[in-house]
Amino acid sequence: MTLPPNVHDAEPIPAAAREAIDALMQSGDLFRYTAPENAPVTLLETEFAALMGSKYALAVSSCSAALFLSLKALGLPRDARVLIPGFTFAAVPSSVVHADCIPVLCEVGDNYRIDMADFATKLEQDIQAVIISHMRGHTSDMDAIMRLCDARNIPVVEDAAHSLGTTWHGGNIGTLGRVGCFSFQSYKMLNAGEGGILITNDADLVARAVIMSGAYEHNWQKHSGGTDPDLAVAFAKWQNQLPLYNLRMSNLSAAVIRPQIPELARRVRDGLQNHDYVAARLNTSPFIDVPAPLGPEQRAPDSIQFNLEGLSEEETRSFAKEAAELGVKVQVFGLSDDNARAFWNWQFMREIPALPQTRAMLMKACDVRLPVRLTRAELDVIADILLGAMAKVKGKAAA
Ligand SMILES: *Cc1c(COP(=O)(O)O)cnc(C)c1O
């Protein structure tokens, strides 16, 4: 039998990055504000904004930093209530707490998307901002969300950390709300080890975020958009008015990311093909359900999520154990006592709500990594192992 593939290594970084890094090593020019212009970080911002079709981009140290700066740049007061989904990564409620705001959680359905009835109810509870987390690219009903939030003038921040390349009605995820935030951590589509970026069309907001990210004195002049009159007004208005949190990106990170941008379209295409192939195979089991996407959504997955149907908790644990023994790690979001995507483990929050619907989903939802570089044969090994593990737990009916 073919060995199960390594699903942890990322793709090699394109060779062009090495040349760029060598040049930086020679010059020692690692700080984004040393050069008067065209620093790698600034070039990355220009290229990423163009890629996404947004006016402005600000590269920072992580997506968490981008989320934090977004909330700060919105000018939310202390203890403002920020609505977030009950299914997301712990970084999201953490960024809310970091910004001195209060996370309010809403229910998420079996299909990993926000429960719109609960969202609409919670939105009436003194909410001052919303963070929509497109978990693993699963996109909630952004039409309904934007309609509800726009009608109340509530700003929407998109956490698109793990959703670069996903589209909604053909438009890029991250450009639908007031701000979009992305991650360059190694498990995401573009890998710099660490890093993040925010995009927006709002000059005032980006000026505030740029200054707070650590553009001290007049370093904001080294950002692109020097001829944009709205930006000039905004920077003049906020000069010396804001704290500097120093969440900048280093030129080294930008040099690693930039040569990966041309690879993105291929990664997105292969990721979706791989995902849909494995999804179709898994859906042949009556005990496995890969939820269908919403109509307007096209994902860029590098992992697959599926629900176990009709398994007890004991059988769920056996399924994960059997798969692990055969070489495929299945993470059931709610079944470990430290999973950072299970809301009851966010014990740094003042209050942890019950969210019975989200909890039930997390107890049966499985997560399996599916790096975009996998071959069809490797995908078959993974699908065979998962279906085989299910057959062991549920007998022949599963296969
Ligand atoms: C990875 C991730 C984050 C955090 O990104 P960092 O760059 O590591 O801070 C936030 N939200 C989601 C959904 C993620 O997948």
Ligand as a Chemical Component Dictionary entry (heavy atoms), coordinates in Angstrom:
data_LIG
# 
_chem_comp.id                   LIG 
_chem_comp.type                 NON-POLYMER 
_chem_comp.pdbx_formal_charge   0 
_chem_comp.three_letter_code    LIG 
# 
loop_
_chem_comp_atom.comp_id 
_chem_comp_atom.atom_id 
_chem_comp_atom.alt_atom_id 
_chem_comp_atom.type_symbol 
_chem_comp_atom.charge 
_chem_comp_atom.model_Cartn_x 
_chem_comp_atom.model_Cartn_y 
_chem_comp_atom.model_Cartn_z 
_chem_comp_atom.pdbx_ordinal 
LIG C1 C1 C 0 -4.700 31.521 11.044 1  
LIG C2 C2 C 0 -5.977 32.207 11.399 2  
LIG C3 C3 C 0 -5.968 33.404 12.150 3  
LIG C4 C4 C 0 -4.724 33.994 12.748 4  
LIG O1 O1 O 0 -3.731 34.324 11.844 5  
LIG P1 P1 P 0 -2.279 34.736 12.420 6  
LIG O2 O2 O 0 -1.590 35.329 11.238 7  
LIG O3 O3 O 0 -1.625 33.473 12.893 8  
LIG O4 O4 O 0 -2.492 35.704 13.516 9  
LIG C5 C5 C 0 -7.177 34.031 12.380 10 
LIG N1 N1 N 0 -8.338 33.512 11.924 11 
LIG C6 C6 C 0 -8.384 32.375 11.209 12 
LIG C7 C7 C 0 -9.695 31.873 10.711 13 
LIG C8 C8 C 0 -7.200 31.675 10.940 14 
LIG O5 O5 O 0 -7.274 30.531 10.232 15 
# 
loop_
_chem_comp_bond.comp_id 
_chem_comp_bond.atom_id_1 
_chem_comp_bond.atom_id_2 
_chem_comp_bond.value_order 
_chem_comp_bond.pdbx_ordinal 
LIG C1 C2 SING 1  
LIG C2 C3 SING 2  
LIG C2 C8 DOUB 3  
LIG C3 C4 SING 4  
LIG C3 C5 DOUB 5  
LIG C4 O1 SING 6  
LIG O1 P1 SING 7  
LIG P1 O2 DOUB 8  
LIG P1 O3 SING 9  
LIG P1 O4 SING 10 
LIG C5 N1 SING 11 
LIG N1 C6 DOUB 12 
LIG C6 C7 SING 13 
LIG C6 C8 SING 14 
LIG C8 O5 SING 15 
# 
